[in-house]
């Protein structure tokens, strides 16, 4: 045979390598395709994780705003202290035009002597705020519970 094909002469080593380049190229193309598919899938997952983190941050910030809103509202505190179930009414506020809603409610937990006060001239009122930030379009919400004391000093009329 001497390495000739249809009148052309090839060295023996080249004749044995015919078709090997095709196999190697197909393997390289297959590996590049797998790497590209994996990279696409990974970037899609990372994009979903970033969107979830952003949504959580938006609802968390709204819940923090709800807690601050309730903390500064004395009417809700008085309403909770006077209510038979110790709960105030719910107050809500839309946060911008993003569809996030902040909702807060105060629960009265009781009355006692202020921590660290041995004189007895101060009363303490313990409250709990439930602040919720919700994004209805994505069916997600974040709830924050925060307790706080309100100290009231009682003055004597004997002086």
N, C-alpha and C positions, 0 to 999 in steps of 0.2 A: 504494500500500500504506500509506503514511503511518504505519507503526508500529502498526497496530491488529491485534488477533488476537481473534477471536470476541467482538467487541463491546467489548473493553478497549483502551484506548489506552496505549501505551508510548512513551517518547521513542525517537527513532531509535538513539541510542547504546546504550540498554539492550536494545533488540531485537537488536542485533548481538552483544552480550556473552552472550546465553543459551547455556549449555553450557560456557563458558570456565571458570567457577568449578569445575565438575565435573572438568575436565582438570587444573587447578591442584591441587585437593584430592587427586586420585589421585597426582599426582607427589610431593606432600608426604608422603603416606602411604607411598609406595614408598621415598622417601629415609629416612624415620624407621625403616621396617622394615629396610633395609640397615644403618643405623647400629646398631640394636639387635642384629642378627645378628652383626655384626662385633665388637661389644662382648662378646657372649656367648662367641664363639669365642676372643677375646683373653683373657678372664678364665679360661677353661678351660685354655688353654696356661700362663698364669701360675700357676694352681693346680698343674698337673703339674710345672712347674719348681720350685716351692716344695717339693713332696713329694720330688722327686729330691734337692734340696739337703739336706733334712732327713735323708733316708736315707743320703746320702754322709757327712754329719756324724756320724751314729750309728755307721756302720762305721769311719770314721776314728778316732773316739774309742775304739772298741773295740780297734782295731789299736794305738793308742798305749798303751792299758792292757796289751795283750799284751806289748809291748816292755818296759814297766816291770816287769811280772811276771817276765819272763825275765831282765832285768837284775839283779834282786835275788835270783835263784835260783842259788846257787853250785853246787848239785848238777848243774844243767844244763850249767854251764860245765865242770866236771870231766868230766862224761859226754862232752861234745863233744871235749875234749882227749884223752880215752882211746879214743874210738871209731875204728875203722879207716877209716870214711868221713868222719870229722871232723864228724858231725852228732849232735846230742843227740836224745833222744826228744821228742815233741811234747807240750806241756802246753796244756790248754784250760780255759777258764772261761766260764761263762754270765754275761752281764751283765744282772742284774735279771731281770724276767719279760717282757722285750720281744722275746725270740727272737734277740737278738744274741749271738754267740759269739766270744770272743777266743781265738786260737790262736797259740802262739809256738814257735819252734825256734831253737836256737843252732848256728852253724857255727864250728868252730875254724879260723882262717886261718893261724896260724903263731906262731913265737916269735922274738924278737930283742932288741936293745938298745933301751931306752926312748928316744924322741925327745928330743933336747936333753940327754942325759946322757952325759958323756964319762968318767965315773969307772968305769963298768962294774959297779957293785954292784947294779944293778937289771936285772931281766929284764922284758920286755914280752910279753904274750900278746894277740894280736889276735883278736877274735871278731866275728861278724856275727849279728845277730838278725833273723829274719824274723817280723814280727808281722802277723797277719791278723785283721781284724774282718769277720764275715760275718753277713748276715741272710738266712737260707735262705728265708723266706716270700716275699721279693722277688727271690731269685736274684741277690744282689749281694754284693760283698766289696771290701775295700780292703786292699792289702798295703803294709807299710812295712818297708824294710830300713834297719837302723842298725848301723854299725860302732862298736866301742869297744875301747879298750886296757885291759888289767888289768895293773897294775905290781906286781911282786913283788920285794921287797928281799931279797938274799941276804946273810946275815951270815957272816963268817969265823970258824972255830973256832980260829984261830991266836992269838987275843988272850988 
